[in-house]
Amino acid sequence: QSALTQPPSASGSPGQSVTISCTVTSSDVSFYNYVSWYQHHPGKAPKLMIYGVSRRPSGVPDRFSGSKSGNTASLTVSGLQAEDEADYYCSSYAGSNNFWVFGGGTKLTVL
Amino acid sequence: EVQLVESGGGLVKPGGSLRLSCASSGFPFSDGWMSWVRQTPGKGLEWLGRIRPGGATEYAAPVKGRFTISREDSYNTLYLQMNSLKTEDTAVYYCTTARGVVAQAASFDIWGQGTMVTVSS
């Protein structure tokens, strides 16, 4: 069982917004400010979409935003587009015992 | 172009060994803190371990003692030696690293496309 829990699936129509949650479920893990989100199209390299809870790497559209409240982090995709359909993983650095932990992934479907 | 390219995956029997390689280009490899991450079928991503500049390593509990990460800076190449392989090690294996502020935020912004390892009799 992952230390970070994500819903297995999410969906939305083109143009809509969808939010994917990521909740800490292990007492060994705290988010601090190290939450990241990765987009993964099967067969391709994972792509960093959000780091440091809410920061976007260069080249990532501002339709993607991240936030955190307590033990739950969130990724919001606004103005959904067909190419946003992918698996999304949250991740956090969990210190020198667990290092990096990932959520189980959320399959985002654009209807 | 910044790039990581994994190779060396394949089919191996339980108890067997395999060595993966990750060739880098487009960034100063010798300064990079390099990690291996895998994705098991139907499951999510799992961090396996990392190697610092200079060669110090750290591993996740499930692979500690079985997997060894090394680097050859003169060849800009990262390695993952996997021994005593189990069926549950079947996965796509990625090498990854980070630069600048992304590295400071403990994230990974450079990923390879992965190499598939299948452990089966």
Interface residues (C-beta under 8 A of the other chain):
Chain A: S2 N33 Y34 S36 Y38 H40 G43 K44 A45 P46 K47 L48 Y51 G52 R55 P57 Y89 S91 S92 Y93 S96 N98 F99 W100 V101 F102 G103 G104 G105
Chain B: L4 S35 V37 Q39 K43 G44 L45 E46 W47 R50 E58 A60 Y94 T96 V101 V102 A105 A106 S107 F108 D109 W111 G112 Q113 G114
